[in-house]
Amino acid sequence: MALNARLDHRNPLVFDTHELGRRPGALQRLSRTIDAPKDLGIQGVIGVPEGAPVELDLRLESVMEGVLVTGTARALAKGECVR
């Protein structure tokens, strides 16, 4: 992404880190459910249907280089055997 690009704060996968602070070691936990975006998976093989719920449990940590995000995402994927 270009440095001058603007993030769309309406996108459910964009998180506000303003409250996190910039001191390394500052920590924030987030849990939320979002609608699956289009094309989440491998086209024609397996994926999460667009609009299906995706549960996010995230940990945002301020580090020297910026913000480190780790966590899990849970969703029901649908697919077919491709053998």
Distance bins in CASP14 RR format, pairs under 12 A and 6 or more apart:
PFRMAT RR
TARGET T0000
AUTHOR 0000-0000-0000
RMODE 2
METHOD distances of the structure
MODEL  1
1 7 0 0 0 0 1 0 0 0 0 0 0
1 8 0 0 0 0 0 1 0 0 0 0 0
1 14 0 0 0 0 0 1 0 0 0 0 0
5 14 0 0 0 0 0 1 0 0 0 0 0
6 14 0 0 0 0 0 1 0 0 0 0 0
7 13 0 0 0 0 1 0 0 0 0 0 0
7 14 1 0 1 0 0 0 0 0 0 0 0
7 15 0 0 0 0 1 0 0 0 0 0 0
7 16 0 0 0 0 1 0 0 0 0 0 0
7 17 0 0 0 0 0 1 0 0 0 0 0
8 14 1 0 0 1 0 0 0 0 0 0 0
9 15 0 0 0 0 1 0 0 0 0 0 0
9 16 1 0 0 1 0 0 0 0 0 0 0
9 17 0 0 0 0 0 1 0 0 0 0 0
9 18 0 0 0 0 0 1 0 0 0 0 0
10 16 0 0 0 0 0 1 0 0 0 0 0
10 34 0 0 0 0 0 1 0 0 0 0 0
11 34 0 0 0 0 1 0 0 0 0 0 0
11 35 0 0 0 0 0 1 0 0 0 0 0
11 37 0 0 0 0 1 0 0 0 0 0 0
12 30 0 0 0 0 0 1 0 0 0 0 0
12 32 1 0 0 1 0 0 0 0 0 0 0
12 33 0 0 0 0 1 0 0 0 0 0 0
12 34 1 1 0 0 0 0 0 0 0 0 0
12 35 1 0 0 1 0 0 0 0 0 0 0
12 36 0 0 0 0 1 0 0 0 0 0 0
12 37 0 0 0 0 1 0 0 0 0 0 0
12 51 0 0 0 0 0 1 0 0 0 0 0
12 53 0 0 0 0 0 1 0 0 0 0 0
12 54 0 0 0 0 1 0 0 0 0 0 0
12 56 0 0 0 0 1 0 0 0 0 0 0
12 73 0 0 0 0 0 1 0 0 0 0 0
13 30 0 0 0 0 0 1 0 0 0 0 0
13 32 0 0 0 0 0 1 0 0 0 0 0
13 34 1 0 0 1 0 0 0 0 0 0 0
13 35 0 0 0 0 0 1 0 0 0 0 0
13 36 0 0 0 0 0 1 0 0 0 0 0
13 37 1 0 0 1 0 0 0 0 0 0 0
13 40 0 0 0 0 0 1 0 0 0 0 0
13 54 0 0 0 0 1 0 0 0 0 0 0
13 56 0 0 0 0 1 0 0 0 0 0 0
13 58 0 0 0 0 0 1 0 0 0 0 0
13 69 0 0 0 0 0 1 0 0 0 0 0
13 73 0 0 0 0 0 1 0 0 0 0 0
14 34 0 0 0 0 0 1 0 0 0 0 0
14 37 0 0 0 0 0 1 0 0 0 0 0
14 69 0 0 0 0 0 1 0 0 0 0 0
15 28 0 0 0 0 1 0 0 0 0 0 0
15 29 0 0 0 0 0 1 0 0 0 0 0
15 30 1 0 0 1 0 0 0 0 0 0 0
15 31 0 0 0 0 0 1 0 0 0 0 0
15 32 0 0 0 0 1 0 0 0 0 0 0
15 34 0 0 0 0 0 1 0 0 0 0 0
15 56 0 0 0 0 1 0 0 0 0 0 0
15 58 1 0 0 1 0 0 0 0 0 0 0
15 59 0 0 0 0 0 1 0 0 0 0 0
15 60 1 0 0 1 0 0 0 0 0 0 0
15 67 0 0 0 0 1 0 0 0 0 0 0
15 69 1 0 0 1 0 0 0 0 0 0 0
15 71 0 0 0 0 0 1 0 0 0 0 0
16 28 0 0 0 0 1 0 0 0 0 0 0
16 30 0 0 0 0 1 0 0 0 0 0 0
16 60 0 0 0 0 1 0 0 0 0 0 0
16 67 0 0 0 0 0 1 0 0 0 0 0
17 26 0 0 0 0 1 0 0 0 0 0 0
17 27 0 0 0 0 0 1 0 0 0 0 0
17 28 1 0 0 1 0 0 0 0 0 0 0
17 30 0 0 0 0 0 1 0 0 0 0 0
17 58 0 0 0 0 0 1 0 0 0 0 0
17 60 1 0 0 1 0 0 0 0 0 0 0
17 61 0 0 0 0 0 1 0 0 0 0 0
17 62 1 0 0 1 0 0 0 0 0 0 0
17 63 0 0 0 0 0 1 0 0 0 0 0
17 66 0 0 0 0 1 0 0 0 0 0 0
17 67 1 0 1 0 0 0 0 0 0 0 0
17 68 0 0 0 0 0 1 0 0 0 0 0
17 69 0 0 0 0 1 0 0 0 0 0 0
18 26 0 0 0 0 0 1 0 0 0 0 0
18 28 0 0 0 0 0 1 0 0 0 0 0
18 60 0 0 0 0 0 1 0 0 0 0 0
18 62 0 0 0 0 0 1 0 0 0 0 0
18 67 0 0 0 0 0 1 0 0 0 0 0
19 26 0 0 0 0 1 0 0 0 0 0 0
19 27 0 0 0 0 0 1 0 0 0 0 0
19 28 1 0 0 1 0 0 0 0 0 0 0
19 29 0 0 0 0 0 1 0 0 0 0 0
19 30 0 0 0 0 0 1 0 0 0 0 0
19 60 0 0 0 0 1 0 0 0 0 0 0
19 62 0 0 0 0 0 1 0 0 0 0 0
19 67 0 0 0 0 0 1 0 0 0 0 0
20 26 1 0 1 0 0 0 0 0 0 0 0
20 27 1 0 0 1 0 0 0 0 0 0 0
20 28 1 0 1 0 0 0 0 0 0 0 0
20 29 0 0 0 0 0 1 0 0 0 0 0
20 30 0 0 0 0 0 1 0 0 0 0 0
20 58 0 0 0 0 0 1 0 0 0 0 0
20 59 0 0 0 0 0 1 0 0 0 0 0
20 60 1 0 1 0 0 0 0 0 0 0 0
20 61 0 0 0 0 1 0 0 0 0 0 0
20 62 1 0 1 0 0 0 0 0 0 0 0
20 63 0 0 0 0 0 1 0 0 0 0 0
20 66 0 0 0 0 1 0 0 0 0 0 0
20 67 1 0 0 1 0 0 0 0 0 0 0
20 68 0 0 0 0 0 1 0 0 0 0 0
20 69 0 0 0 0 0 1 0 0 0 0 0
21 27 0 0 0 0 0 1 0 0 0 0 0
21 28 0 0 0 0 1 0 0 0 0 0 0
21 60 0 0 0 0 1 0 0 0 0 0 0
21 61 0 0 0 0 0 1 0 0 0 0 0
21 62 1 0 1 0 0 0 0 0 0 0 0
21 63 0 0 0 0 0 1 0 0 0 0 0
21 66 0 0 0 0 0 1 0 0 0 0 0
21 67 0 0 0 0 1 0 0 0 0 0 0
22 61 0 0 0 0 0 1 0 0 0 0 0
22 62 1 0 1 0 0 0 0 0 0 0 0
22 63 0 0 0 0 0 1 0 0 0 0 0
22 64 0 0 0 0 1 0 0 0 0 0 0
22 65 0 0 0 0 0 1 0 0 0 0 0
22 66 0 0 0 0 1 0 0 0 0 0 0
22 67 0 0 0 0 1 0 0 0 0 0 0
23 61 0 0 0 0 0 1 0 0 0 0 0
23 62 1 0 0 1 0 0 0 0 0 0 0
23 63 0 0 0 0 0 1 0 0 0 0 0
23 64 0 0 0 0 0 1 0 0 0 0 0
23 66 0 0 0 0 0 1 0 0 0 0 0
23 67 0 0 0 0 0 1 0 0 0 0 0
24 61 0 0 0 0 1 0 0 0 0 0 0
24 62 1 0 1 0 0 0 0 0 0 0 0
24 63 1 0 1 0 0 0 0 0 0 0 0
24 64 1 0 1 0 0 0 0 0 0 0 0
24 65 0 0 0 0 1 0 0 0 0 0 0
24 66 0 0 0 0 1 0 0 0 0 0 0
24 67 0 0 0 0 0 1 0 0 0 0 0
24 68 0 0 0 0 1 0 0 0 0 0 0
25 59 0 0 0 0 0 1 0 0 0 0 0
25 60 0 0 0 0 0 1 0 0 0 0 0
25 61 1 0 1 0 0 0 0 0 0 0 0
25 62 1 0 1 0 0 0 0 0 0 0 0
25 63 1 0 0 1 0 0 0 0 0 0 0
25 64 0 0 0 0 1 0 0 0 0 0 0
25 66 0 0 0 0 0 1 0 0 0 0 0
25 67 0 0 0 0 0 1 0 0 0 0 0
25 68 0 0 0 0 1 0 0 0 0 0 0
26 59 0 0 0 0 0 1 0 0 0 0 0
26 60 0 0 0 0 1 0 0 0 0 0 0
26 61 1 0 0 1 0 0 0 0 0 0 0
26 62 1 0 1 0 0 0 0 0 0 0 0
26 63 0 0 0 0 1 0 0 0 0 0 0
26 64 0 0 0 0 0 1 0 0 0 0 0
26 66 0 0 0 0 0 1 0 0 0 0 0
26 67 0 0 0 0 1 0 0 0 0 0 0
26 68 0 0 0 0 0 1 0 0 0 0 0
27 58 0 0 0 0 0 1 0 0 0 0 0
27 59 1 0 0 1 0 0 0 0 0 0 0
27 60 1 0 0 1 0 0 0 0 0 0 0
27 61 1 0 1 0 0 0 0 0 0 0 0
27 62 1 0 0 1 0 0 0 0 0 0 0
27 63 0 0 0 0 0 1 0 0 0 0 0
27 67 0 0 0 0 0 1 0 0 0 0 0
27 68 0 0 0 0 1 0 0 0 0 0 0
27 69 0 0 0 0 0 1 0 0 0 0 0
27 70 0 0 0 0 0 1 0 0 0 0 0
28 58 0 0 0 0 1 0 0 0 0 0 0
28 59 1 0 0 1 0 0 0 0 0 0 0
28 60 1 0 1 0 0 0 0 0 0 0 0
28 61 1 0 0 1 0 0 0 0 0 0 0
28 62 0 0 0 0 1 0 0 0 0 0 0
28 67 0 0 0 0 1 0 0 0 0 0 0
28 68 0 0 0 0 0 1 0 0 0 0 0
28 69 0 0 0 0 1 0 0 0 0 0 0
28 70 0 0 0 0 0 1 0 0 0 0 0
29 56 0 0 0 0 0 1 0 0 0 0 0
29 57 1 0 0 1 0 0 0 0 0 0 0
29 58 1 0 0 1 0 0 0 0 0 0 0
29 59 1 0 1 0 0 0 0 0 0 0 0
29 60 1 0 0 1 0 0 0 0 0 0 0
29 61 0 0 0 0 1 0 0 0 0 0 0
29 69 0 0 0 0 0 1 0 0 0 0 0
29 70 0 0 0 0 0 1 0 0 0 0 0
29 71 0 0 0 0 1 0 0 0 0 0 0
29 72 0 0 0 0 0 1 0 0 0 0 0
30 55 0 0 0 0 0 1 0 0 0 0 0
30 56 1 0 0 1 0 0 0 0 0 0 0
30 57 1 0 0 1 0 0 0 0 0 0 0
30 58 1 0 1 0 0 0 0 0 0 0 0
30 59 1 0 0 1 0 0 0 0 0 0 0
30 60 1 0 0 1 0 0 0 0 0 0 0
30 61 0 0 0 0 0 1 0 0 0 0 0
30 67 0 0 0 0 0 1 0 0 0 0 0
30 69 0 0 0 0 1 0 0 0 0 0 0
30 70 0 0 0 0 0 1 0 0 0 0 0
30 71 0 0 0 0 1 0 0 0 0 0 0
30 72 0 0 0 0 0 1 0 0 0 0 0
30 73 0 0 0 0 0 1 0 0 0 0 0
31 54 0 0 0 0 0 1 0 0 0 0 0
31 55 1 0 0 1 0 0 0 0 0 0 0
31 56 1 0 0 1 0 0 0 0 0 0 0
31 57 1 0 1 0 0 0 0 0 0 0 0
31 58 1 0 0 1 0 0 0 0 0 0 0
31 59 0 0 0 0 0 1 0 0 0 0 0
31 60 0 0 0 0 0 1 0 0 0 0 0
31 71 0 0 0 0 0 1 0 0 0 0 0
31 72 0 0 0 0 0 1 0 0 0 0 0
31 73 0 0 0 0 0 1 0 0 0 0 0
31 74 0 0 0 0 0 1 0 0 0 0 0
32 53 0 0 0 0 0 1 0 0 0 0 0
32 54 0 0 0 0 1 0 0 0 0 0 0
32 55 1 0 0 1 0 0 0 0 0 0 0
32 56 1 0 1 0 0 0 0 0 0 0 0
32 57 0 0 0 0 1 0 0 0 0 0 0
32 58 0 0 0 0 1 0 0 0 0 0 0
32 73 0 0 0 0 0 1 0 0 0 0 0
32 74 0 0 0 0 0 1 0 0 0 0 0
33 51 0 0 0 0 0 1 0 0 0 0 0
33 52 0 0 0 0 0 1 0 0 0 0 0
33 53 1 0 1 0 0 0 0 0 0 0 0
33 54 1 0 0 1 0 0 0 0 0 0 0
33 55 1 0 1 0 0 0 0 0 0 0 0
33 56 1 0 0 1 0 0 0 0 0 0 0
33 57 0 0 0 0 0 1 0 0 0 0 0
33 73 0 0 0 0 0 1 0 0 0 0 0
33 74 0 0 0 0 1 0 0 0 0 0 0
33 75 0 0 0 0 1 0 0 0 0 0 0
34 40 0 0 0 0 0 1 0 0 0 0 0
34 48 0 0 0 0 0 1 0 0 0 0 0
34 50 0 0 0 0 0 1 0 0 0 0 0
34 51 0 0 0 0 1 0 0 0 0 0 0
34 52 0 0 0 0 1 0 0 0 0 0 0
34 53 1 0 0 1 0 0 0 0 0 0 0
34 54 1 0 1 0 0 0 0 0 0 0 0
34 55 0 0 0 0 1 0 0 0 0 0 0
34 56 1 0 0 1 0 0 0 0 0 0 0
34 58 0 0 0 0 0 1 0 0 0 0 0
34 73 0 0 0 0 1 0 0 0 0 0 0
34 74 0 0 0 0 0 1 0 0 0 0 0
34 75 0 0 0 0 1 0 0 0 0 0 0
35 48 0 0 0 0 1 0 0 0 0 0 0
35 49 0 0 0 0 1 0 0 0 0 0 0
35 50 1 0 0 1 0 0 0 0 0 0 0
35 51 1 1 0 0 0 0 0 0 0 0 0
35 52 1 0 0 1 0 0 0 0 0 0 0
35 53 1 0 0 1 0 0 0 0 0 0 0
35 54 1 0 0 1 0 0 0 0 0 0 0
35 55 0 0 0 0 0 1 0 0 0 0 0
35 56 0 0 0 0 0 1 0 0 0 0 0
35 75 0 0 0 0 0 1 0 0 0 0 0
36 47 0 0 0 0 1 0 0 0 0 0 0
36 48 1 0 1 0 0 0 0 0 0 0 0
36 49 1 0 0 1 0 0 0 0 0 0 0
36 50 1 0 1 0 0 0 0 0 0 0 0
36 51 1 0 1 0 0 0 0 0 0 0 0
36 52 1 0 1 0 0 0 0 0 0 0 0
36 53 1 0 0 1 0 0 0 0 0 0 0
36 54 1 0 1 0 0 0 0 0 0 0 0
36 55 0 0 0 0 0 1 0 0 0 0 0
36 56 0 0 0 0 0 1 0 0 0 0 0
36 73 0 0 0 0 1 0 0 0 0 0 0
36 74 0 0 0 0 0 1 0 0 0 0 0
36 75 1 0 0 1 0 0 0 0 0 0 0
36 76 0 0 0 0 1 0 0 0 0 0 0
36 77 0 0 0 0 1 0 0 0 0 0 0
36 78 0 0 0 0 0 1 0 0 0 0 0
37 47 0 0 0 0 0 1 0 0 0 0 0
37 48 0 0 0 0 1 0 0 0 0 0 0
37 49 0 0 0 0 0 1 0 0 0 0 0
37 50 1 0 0 1 0 0 0 0 0 0 0
37 51 1 0 0 1 0 0 0 0 0 0 0
37 52 0 0 0 0 0 1 0 0 0 0 0
37 54 0 0 0 0 1 0 0 0 0 0 0
37 73 0 0 0 0 0 1 0 0 0 0 0
37 75 0 0 0 0 0 1 0 0 0 0 0
38 47 0 0 0 0 0 1 0 0 0 0 0
38 48 0 0 0 0 0 1 0 0 0 0 0
38 49 0 0 0 0 1 0 0 0 0 0 0
38 50 1 0 1 0 0 0 0 0 0 0 0
38 51 0 0 0 0 1 0 0 0 0 0 0
38 52 0 0 0 0 0 1 0 0 0 0 0
39 47 0 0 0 0 1 0 0 0 0 0 0
39 48 0 0 0 0 1 0 0 0 0 0 0
39 49 0 0 0 0 0 1 0 0 0 0 0
39 50 1 0 0 1 0 0 0 0 0 0 0
39 51 0 0 0 0 0 1 0 0 0 0 0
40 46 0 0 0 0 0 1 0 0 0 0 0
40 47 1 0 1 0 0 0 0 0 0 0 0
40 48 1 0 1 0 0 0 0 0 0 0 0
40 49 0 0 0 0 1 0 0 0 0 0 0
40 50 1 0 0 1 0 0 0 0 0 0 0
40 51 0 0 0 0 1 0 0 0 0 0 0
40 52 0 0 0 0 1 0 0 0 0 0 0
40 53 0 0 0 0 0 1 0 0 0 0 0
40 54 1 0 0 1 0 0 0 0 0 0 0
40 73 0 0 0 0 1 0 0 0 0 0 0
40 75 1 0 0 1 0 0 0 0 0 0 0
40 76 0 0 0 0 0 1 0 0 0 0 0
40 77 0 0 0 0 1 0 0 0 0 0 0
40 78 0 0 0 0 0 1 0 0 0 0 0
41 47 1 1 0 0 0 0 0 0 0 0 0
41 48 1 0 0 1 0 0 0 0 0 0 0
41 49 0 0 0 0 0 1 0 0 0 0 0
41 50 0 0 0 0 0 1 0 0 0 0 0
41 52 0 0 0 0 0 1 0 0 0 0 0
41 54 0 0 0 0 0 1 0 0 0 0 0
41 73 0 0 0 0 0 1 0 0 0 0 0
41 75 0 0 0 0 1 0 0 0 0 0 0
41 77 1 0 0 1 0 0 0 0 0 0 0
41 78 0 0 0 0 0 1 0 0 0 0 0
41 79 0 0 0 0 1 0 0 0 0 0 0
42 48 0 0 0 0 0 1 0 0 0 0 0
42 77 0 0 0 0 1 0 0 0 0 0 0
42 78 0 0 0 0 0 1 0 0 0 0 0
42 79 0 0 0 0 1 0 0 0 0 0 0
42 80 0 0 0 0 0 1 0 0 0 0 0
42 82 0 0 0 0 1 0 0 0 0 0 0
43 79 0 0 0 0 0 1 0 0 0 0 0
43 80 0 0 0 0 0 1 0 0 0 0 0
43 82 0 0 0 0 0 1 0 0 0 0 0
44 77 0 0 0 0 0 1 0 0 0 0 0
44 78 0 0 0 0 0 1 0 0 0 0 0
44 79 1 0 0 1 0 0 0 0 0 0 0
44 80 1 0 0 1 0 0 0 0 0 0 0
44 81 0 0 0 0 0 1 0 0 0 0 0
44 82 0 0 0 0 1 0 0 0 0 0 0
45 77 0 0 0 0 1 0 0 0 0 0 0
45 78 0 0 0 0 0 1 0 0 0 0 0
45 79 1 0 0 1 0 0 0 0 0 0 0
45 80 1 0 0 1 0 0 0 0 0 0 0
45 81 0 0 0 0 1 0 0 0 0 0 0
45 82 1 0 1 0 0 0 0 0 0 0 0
45 83 0 0 0 0 0 1 0 0 0 0 0
46 75 0 0 0 0 0 1 0 0 0 0 0
46 76 0 0 0 0 0 1 0 0 0 0 0
46 77 1 0 1 0 0 0 0 0 0 0 0
46 78 1 0 0 1 0 0 0 0 0 0 0
46 79 1 0 1 0 0 0 0 0 0 0 0
46 80 1 0 0 1 0 0 0 0 0 0 0
46 81 0 0 0 0 1 0 0 0 0 0 0
46 82 0 0 0 0 1 0 0 0 0 0 0
47 54 0 0 0 0 0 1 0 0 0 0 0
47 75 0 0 0 0 1 0 0 0 0 0 0
47 76 0 0 0 0 1 0 0 0 0 0 0
47 77 1 0 1 0 0 0 0 0 0 0 0
47 78 1 0 0 1 0 0 0 0 0 0 0
47 79 1 0 0 1 0 0 0 0 0 0 0
47 80 0 0 0 0 0 1 0 0 0 0 0
48 54 1 0 0 1 0 0 0 0 0 0 0
48 55 0 0 0 0 0 1 0 0 0 0 0
48 73 0 0 0 0 1 0 0 0 0 0 0
48 74 0 0 0 0 0 1 0 0 0 0 0
48 75 1 0 1 0 0 0 0 0 0 0 0
48 76 1 0 0 1 0 0 0 0 0 0 0
48 77 1 0 1 0 0 0 0 0 0 0 0
48 78 1 0 0 1 0 0 0 0 0 0 0
48 79 0 0 0 0 0 1 0 0 0 0 0
49 75 0 0 0 0 1 0 0 0 0 0 0
49 76 0 0 0 0 1 0 0 0 0 0 0
49 77 0 0 0 0 1 0 0 0 0 0 0
49 78 1 0 0 1 0 0 0 0 0 0 0
49 79 0 0 0 0 0 1 0 0 0 0 0
50 75 0 0 0 0 0 1 0 0 0 0 0
50 78 0 0 0 0 0 1 0 0 0 0 0
51 75 0 0 0 0 1 0 0 0 0 0 0
51 76 0 0 0 0 0 1 0 0 0 0 0
52 73 0 0 0 0 0 1 0 0 0 0 0
52 74 0 0 0 0 0 1 0 0 0 0 0
52 75 1 0 0 1 0 0 0 0 0 0 0
52 76 1 0 0 1 0 0 0 0 0 0 0
52 77 0 0 0 0 1 0 0 0 0 0 0
52 78 0 0 0 0 1 0 0 0 0 0 0
53 73 0 0 0 0 0 1 0 0 0 0 0
53 74 0 0 0 0 1 0 0 0 0 0 0
53 75 1 0 0 1 0 0 0 0 0 0 0
53 76 0 0 0 0 1 0 0 0 0 0 0
54 72 0 0 0 0 0 1 0 0 0 0 0
54 73 1 0 1 0 0 0 0 0 0 0 0
54 74 1 0 0 1 0 0 0 0 0 0 0
54 75 1 0 1 0 0 0 0 0 0 0 0
54 76 0 0 0 0 1 0 0 0 0 0 0
54 77 0 0 0 0 0 1 0 0 0 0 0
55 71 0 0 0 0 0 1 0 0 0 0 0
55 72 0 0 0 0 1 0 0 0 0 0 0
55 73 1 0 0 1 0 0 0 0 0 0 0
55 74 1 0 1 0 0 0 0 0 0 0 0
55 75 1 0 0 1 0 0 0 0 0 0 0
55 76 0 0 0 0 0 1 0 0 0 0 0
56 69 0 0 0 0 0 1 0 0 0 0 0
56 70 0 0 0 0 0 1 0 0 0 0 0
56 71 1 0 0 1 0 0 0 0 0 0 0
56 72 1 0 0 1 0 0 0 0 0 0 0
56 73 1 0 1 0 0 0 0 0 0 0 0
56 74 0 0 0 0 1 0 0 0 0 0 0
56 75 0 0 0 0 1 0 0 0 0 0 0
57 69 0 0 0 0 0 1 0 0 0 0 0
57 70 0 0 0 0 1 0 0 0 0 0 0
57 71 1 0 1 0 0 0 0 0 0 0 0
57 72 1 0 1 0 0 0 0 0 0 0 0
57 73 0 0 0 0 1 0 0 0 0 0 0
57 74 0 0 0 0 1 0 0 0 0 0 0
58 67 0 0 0 0 0 1 0 0 0 0 0
58 68 0 0 0 0 0 1 0 0 0 0 0
58 69 1 0 1 0 0 0 0 0 0 0 0
58 70 1 0 0 1 0 0 0 0 0 0 0
58 71 1 0 1 0 0 0 0 0 0 0 0
58 72 0 0 0 0 1 0 0 0 0 0 0
58 73 0 0 0 0 1 0 0 0 0 0 0
58 74 0 0 0 0 0 1 0 0 0 0 0
59 67 0 0 0 0 0 1 0 0 0 0 0
59 68 0 0 0 0 1 0 0 0 0 0 0
59 69 1 0 0 1 0 0 0 0 0 0 0
59 70 1 0 1 0 0 0 0 0 0 0 0
59 71 1 0 1 0 0 0 0 0 0 0 0
59 72 0 0 0 0 1 0 0 0 0 0 0
60 66 0 0 0 0 0 1 0 0 0 0 0
60 67 1 0 1 0 0 0 0 0 0 0 0
60 68 1 0 0 1 0 0 0 0 0 0 0
60 69 1 0 1 0 0 0 0 0 0 0 0
60 70 0 0 0 0 1 0 0 0 0 0 0
60 71 0 0 0 0 1 0 0 0 0 0 0
61 67 1 0 0 1 0 0 0 0 0 0 0
61 68 1 0 1 0 0 0 0 0 0 0 0
61 69 1 0 0 1 0 0 0 0 0 0 0
61 70 1 0 0 1 0 0 0 0 0 0 0
61 71 0 0 0 0 0 1 0 0 0 0 0
62 68 0 0 0 0 1 0 0 0 0 0 0
62 69 0 0 0 0 0 1 0 0 0 0 0
63 69 0 0 0 0 0 1 0 0 0 0 0
63 70 0 0 0 0 0 1 0 0 0 0 0
END
